Amino acid sequence: MTDVTDNPENEGSELAEPLRRAIGDRYLTYALSTIMHRALPDARDGLKPVHRRILYAMSRLKLASGGKFLKSAKISGDTMGDFHPHGDAAIYDAMARLAQDFAVRYPLVDGQGNFGNIDGDNPAASRYTEARMTFVAEAMLQGLDENAVDYRDNYDGRLTEPVVLPAEFPNLLANGSSGIAVGMATNIPPHNIPELIDACLHLIKVPDARDDTLLNYVPGPDFPTGGVIVEPQENIANAYRTGRGSFRLRCKHEVEDLGRGQWQIVVTEIPYQVQKSKLIEKIAELIQTKKVPILGDIRDESADDIRIVLEPKSKNVDPELLMGLMYRNSDLETRFSLNMNVLIDGVTPKVCSMKEVLRAFLDHRRDVLGRRSRHRLAKIDHRLEVLEGFIVAFLNLDRVIDIIRYDDDPKAALMREDWGIEHVRAMSEDDYVSPAPGTGELSEVQADAILNMRLRSLRRLEEIELVRERDKLMEERAALEDLLDNEDLQWGRISDQLRESKKLFGKNFEGGQRRTQFAEAGEVEEVPLEAMIEREPITVVCSQMGWIRAMSGHIDLTRELKFRDGDGPRFVFHAETTDRLLAFDSHGKFFTLSCANLPGGRGMGEPLRLMVDLPNEAEIVDLFIHQPDRKLLVASNEGNGFVVNENDVLAQTKNGKQVLNVGDATAKICAPVSGDHVAIISENRRLLVFPVAEINEMTRGKGVRLQKYNSARGKQGILELDGGLSDVKTFNLEEGLSWPATGDRTRTESDMSPWVGKRAGVGKAPPHGFPRNNKFE
């Protein structure tokens, strides 16, 4: 593409550029804006711009932790109007999350009203709630009025806002963070502040400390909702070393003894970021679908605390087995992914280790200490200058009064006068005497201070107090200069500040104790369904229209049963609740059902099509009890088939498992293999016998030709089979082939040699007396 900006004819007109470059530049600008100003937190104070601006706006509104509350609408409105023009709803949502003690380990906003709950309910509208800062938030802002950080213009240039907050504790790890930017994301769990401070103190003492050593102080996350971390120690160490990993988090539970052998499980803490209402809804669904058959009921008895009661189906159930199944099938066990992607110095996104994040915080604290010290030095210098002027005034009180009383321009006169300031500067409290006037002039600041001095201050005691204050400030100034010149003193001061923070947020602080515990995860073994179900006899009844039910006990199979009008029995057999059923349809699919999940026998049952995804045009070919490792012979009406192991036809989902590919044909036969030869008969009464070994064993496919049928052109030229498969049976050749005869008798043909041939043959007419319906049974 030609760059039109190089064309002289375009001079004086609008600039143009290639579309690819234009889109790339603009998308890059958007991506950088998202990364730096929206999604990723700053490693220094652990905040995103919206959170930082909310806290700064609250500090401007003087919403201290011990002060008044203010409408949330006012707070979000001021934040939006002055600092964050992105919509008050988004600002209020961010502020509400800072007030949720189940979402944030150390809330930065103290909310009054409905700020949502752990069930997943949303906060009330901003006009109904009030808020103020917490004590923790004030620690984040400490020193903001002492030039501790840089300021920048707000979005319209009317005001200034802090680039970063001073942050007296490592808030990034204390409260965690999550966000999705363009091409990158972050997800950091919360931690315990005293543990983080201990790690910082160790890092100050040993700057090149190993990452694994820090785990002695910070063993892992500390979630606001508690729970139990069951991740192996080596995985935790690797996650903190690389900045990427995950933690397995389980609920905290206890087994309550109800007496007489009865018991129940009470869940008192649920995993982080799991909504309690959805958790209970999911577990109730497990009960309804009987995916955890040994779980009988669930109750939510929560008030201010969490109390979820799990009742077992039977007192004989093992509690650990039940909880293992709950961990596997519900959110009572979750994984929290760690991706410590943060902004270093507020500019560069980087996936950091825990050591790098703590180092960034400590470097920030050192910078804050230096700025606050220099700010204090400037204040001291200004006050010393004023004090020198006051002392001069007291030493020359009569002359000062005379100038103020009679001179037309007392300020200029005071500045012209020689007061002997050098002698005043050399004077200390111990050797204080009223000196004689010396040499030296007053500055403009000193002259203004003298002119603004109150008359009641003109007493001897005040003069001594001024000298004492001056000496104290001189001593403080010398200490600050030593601090700024000595790196060891700086780290010592930072260590002292961190220890003070540890006292504030330690054991005596509400929520200071660690909430999340650690435990070893016992491996949850794969428990077969039969082991979870009480073994009871049932009778399976499936009607011609596909309505299925399970009647209690083994009833007489010849007993007359009730069905819907126009319906009747098709499959009736004895089974047990621990059995699994296999249903084979005319499309060649197998479906698996648990007898324990079948509807009861009081009514007419339920349609099988609702229990599995059986298409409307498909018919049920066979329904039987699954027997592991048994071989089945499946075949289509075109005479194609193969042998398959029953273990390979079990379906894991309601969609079933496609085994026999039928194309335009239909599946016709599913017969167990129980002999060494196959007898197959066609609809045009042709019987063929051949060895079972000639049939391939497969797991899926069309199979091989079992019997040959003639084809002919029927109406409208459609190719039709002259015959087609009618029935198949396997038997032992030595014992002969049996079939039902008149009445309840059975006839057996011992010599089947006339019908024995090769697979895919046509066959011969069956023996005399063979059933006219061409069925072996």
Secondary structure, 3 states (H helix, E strand, C coil): CCCHHHCHHHCCCCCCCCHHHHHHHHHHHHHHHHHHHHHCCECCCCCCHHHHHHHHHHHHCCCCCCCCCEEHHHHHHHHHHHCCCCCHHHHHHHHHHHHCCCCCCCCCEEEECCCCCCCCCCCCCCCCCEEEECHHHHHHHCCHHHCCCCEEECCCCCCEEECCCCCCCCHHHHHCEEEECCCCEEEECCCCHHHHHHHHHHHHHCCCCCHHHHCCCCCCCCCCCCCEECCCHHHHHHHHHHCEEEEEEECEEEEEEEECCEEEEEEEECCCCCCHHHHHHHHHHHHHHCCCCCEEEEEECCCCCCCEEEEECCCCCCHHHHHHHHHHHCCCEEEEEEECEEEECCCEEEECCHHHHHHHHHHHHHHHHHHHHHHHHHHHHHHHHHHHHHHHHHHCHHHHHHHHHHCCCHHHHHHHCCCCHHHHHCCCCCCCCCCCCCCCCCCHHHHHHHHCCCHHHCCHHHHHHHHHHHHHHHHHHHHHHHHHHCHHHHHHHHHHHHHHHHHHCCCCCCCCCCCCEECCCCCCCCCCHHHHCCCCEEEEEEECCCEEEEEECCCCCCCCCCCCCCCCEEEEEEEECCCEEEEEECCCEEEEEEHHHCCECCCCCEEHHHHCCCCCCCCEEEEEECCCCCEEEEEECCCEEEEEEHHHCCCCCCCCEECECCCCCCEEEEEECCCCEEEEEECCCCEEEEEHHHCCECCCECCEECCCCEEEECHHHCEEEECCEEEEEEECCCCCEEEECCCCCEEEECCCHHHECCCCCCCECCCCCCCCCCCCC
